[in-house]
Amino acid sequence: MASPLLAVILSFFIPGLGQFYTGQLFKAVLLFVLAVIFGALSTILIGIPFYLIVWIYSMYDAYTVAQKQAS
């Protein structure tokens, strides 16, 4: 049983870690790789909005999946 709060906290610090915690391994790797790519692209500014989208989605998805698992 996954804790929604812990899943959000994990994804807050490392995008994809909350998905890993809830057992979504493929999605965890995908979100982490996207965050790294967009983080690197943020040096030329185009990556910043995409990184924010991946980061926020990662937290939202981790919370909703963990909430479904808890009930």
Backbone as CSV, one residue per row, in Angstrom:
resi,resn,N_x,N_y,N_z,CA_x,CA_y,CA_z,C_x,C_y,C_z
1,MET,0.846,-1.176,0.000,0.000,0.000,0.000,0.892,1.239,0.000
2,ALA,0.712,2.081,-0.999,1.562,3.253,-1.167,0.919,4.484,-0.525
3,SER,1.747,5.308,0.065,1.289,6.552,0.672,1.281,7.659,-0.383
4,PRO,0.128,8.291,-0.635,0.089,9.373,-1.628,1.017,10.529,-1.283
5,LEU,1.113,10.880,-0.004,1.979,11.987,0.404,3.451,11.671,0.133
6,LEU,3.863,10.466,0.455,5.252,10.078,0.202,5.543,10.035,-1.293
7,ALA,4.586,9.577,-2.083,4.773,9.526,-3.534,4.980,10.921,-4.108
8,VAL,4.203,11.904,-3.624,4.360,13.283,-4.094,5.711,13.841,-3.663
9,ILE,6.094,13.593,-2.443,7.379,14.105,-1.947,8.538,13.521,-2.751
10,LEU,8.485,12.241,-3.038,9.549,11.615,-3.825,9.628,12.223,-5.220
11,SER,8.455,12.431,-5.856,8.442,13.026,-7.192,8.814,14.497,-7.173
12,PHE,8.604,15.170,-6.055,9.004,16.568,-5.942,10.525,16.694,-6.057
13,PHE,11.235,15.800,-5.409,12.685,15.878,-5.422,13.307,15.280,-6.676
14,ILE,12.762,14.156,-7.155,13.277,13.518,-8.368,12.085,13.063,-9.199
15,PRO,11.835,13.709,-10.340,10.711,13.284,-11.179,10.858,11.809,-11.567
16,GLY,9.796,11.052,-11.363,9.801,9.631,-11.671,9.993,8.750,-10.449
17,LEU,10.531,9.299,-9.379,10.777,8.488,-8.182,9.460,8.061,-7.521
18,GLY,8.452,8.918,-7.580,7.141,8.551,-7.042,6.511,7.423,-7.836
19,GLN,6.731,7.406,-9.154,6.229,6.316,-9.985,6.968,5.023,-9.658
20,PHE,8.253,5.122,-9.419,9.021,3.945,-9.014,8.488,3.394,-7.699
21,TYR,8.181,4.277,-6.772,7.637,3.894,-5.463,6.291,3.188,-5.599
22,THR,5.477,3.610,-6.569,4.160,2.988,-6.751,4.201,1.791,-7.697
23,GLY,5.371,1.430,-8.180,5.513,0.223,-8.991,5.387,0.429,-10.486
24,GLN,5.413,1.659,-10.948,5.317,1.944,-12.381,6.719,2.170,-12.928
25,LEU,7.430,1.098,-13.160,8.855,1.202,-13.487,9.104,1.865,-14.834
26,PHE,8.352,1.484,-15.871,8.571,2.072,-17.198,8.286,3.571,-17.167
27,LYS,7.177,3.964,-16.543,6.827,5.378,-16.468,7.862,6.142,-15.642
28,ALA,8.390,5.511,-14.607,9.410,6.155,-13.775,10.662,6.470,-14.588
29,VAL,11.124,5.501,-15.347,12.327,5.704,-16.165,12.064,6.765,-17.230
30,LEU,10.892,6.694,-17.869,10.555,7.655,-18.915,10.524,9.085,-18.372
31,LEU,9.847,9.296,-17.249,9.767,10.636,-16.677,11.142,11.139,-16.215
32,PHE,11.944,10.256,-15.658,13.281,10.655,-15.227,14.146,11.066,-16.419
33,VAL,14.106,10.273,-17.483,14.903,10.583,-18.675,14.443,11.900,-19.290
34,LEU,13.128,12.102,-19.385,12.617,13.362,-19.918,13.052,14.544,-19.056
35,ALA,13.012,14.376,-17.740,13.433,15.454,-16.839,14.908,15.783,-17.039
36,VAL,15.734,14.771,-17.221,17.172,15.009,-17.447,17.385,15.736,-18.772
37,ILE,16.696,15.294,-19.815,16.845,15.933,-21.136,16.398,17.392,-21.078
38,PHE,15.200,17.621,-20.510,14.699,18.991,-20.454,15.497,19.850,-19.476
39,GLY,16.039,19.236,-18.446,16.921,19.960,-17.541,18.171,20.428,-18.257
40,ALA,18.715,19.575,-19.112,19.897,19.957,-19.892,19.537,21.038,-20.906
41,LEU,18.351,20.933,-21.496,17.930,21.942,-22.466,17.578,23.276,-21.812
42,SER,17.431,23.280,-20.510,17.092,24.539,-19.842,18.244,25.543,-19.904
43,THR,19.417,25.081,-20.262,20.540,26.005,-20.417,20.311,26.935,-21.599
44,ILE,19.467,26.516,-22.537,19.123,27.401,-23.663,17.659,27.848,-23.557
45,LEU,17.100,27.763,-22.368,15.781,28.255,-21.991,14.599,27.468,-22.538
46,ILE,14.731,26.749,-23.638,13.579,26.046,-24.192,13.153,24.868,-23.304
47,GLY,14.064,24.346,-22.514,13.738,23.186,-21.692,12.975,23.510,-20.421
48,ILE,12.980,24.756,-19.988,12.354,25.112,-18.707,10.864,24.798,-18.674
49,PRO,10.061,25.250,-19.646,8.625,24.923,-19.556,8.356,23.425,-19.675
50,PHE,9.125,22.739,-20.493,8.923,21.298,-20.636,9.315,20.557,-19.361
51,TYR,10.391,20.997,-18.716,10.791,20.396,-17.448,9.702,20.590,-16.406
52,LEU,9.146,21.795,-16.341,8.078,22.069,-15.373,6.856,21.198,-15.621
53,ILE,6.520,20.984,-16.883,5.381,20.114,-17.219,5.645,18.691,-16.745
54,VAL,6.830,18.167,-17.024,7.180,16.804,-16.599,7.193,16.716,-15.081
55,TRP,7.744,17.706,-14.415,7.841,17.718,-12.952,6.457,17.731,-12.304
56,ILE,5.581,18.614,-12.772,4.231,18.712,-12.203,3.423,17.457,-12.516
57,TYR,3.529,16.957,-13.745,2.815,15.726,-14.091,3.300,14.559,-13.233
58,SER,4.590,14.484,-13.001,5.153,13.405,-12.197,4.559,13.411,-10.786
59,MET,4.459,14.591,-10.191,3.882,14.682,-8.844,2.396,14.335,-8.853
60,TYR,1.660,14.850,-9.830,0.225,14.578,-9.920,-0.042,13.086,-10.130
61,ASP,0.670,12.490,-11.067,0.465,11.075,-11.368,0.840,10.191,-10.186
62,ALA,1.935,10.494,-9.531,2.352,9.702,-8.366,1.293,9.762,-7.284
63,TYR,0.739,10.934,-7.046,-0.297,11.087,-6.020,-1.550,10.305,-6.377
64,THR,-2.034,10.449,-7.607,-3.294,9.789,-7.982,-3.156,8.272,-8.000
65,VAL,-2.042,7.764,-8.474,-1.839,6.310,-8.502,-1.711,5.763,-7.090
66,ALA,-0.963,6.442,-6.244,-0.811,5.996,-4.857,-2.145,6.059,-4.114
67,GLN,-2.950,7.056,-4.418,-4.267,7.182,-3.788,-5.172,6.016,-4.204
68,LYS,-5.118,5.624,-5.479,-5.907,4.481,-5.959,-5.420,3.185,-5.307
69,GLN,-4.117,3.058,-5.125,-3.558,1.859,-4.505,-3.924,1.785,-3.032
70,ALA,-4.058,2.936,-2.388,-4.358,2.964,-0.952,-5.806,2.602,-0.664
71,SER,-6.685,2.811,-1.637,-8.103,2.519,-1.376,-8.519,1.156,-1.874
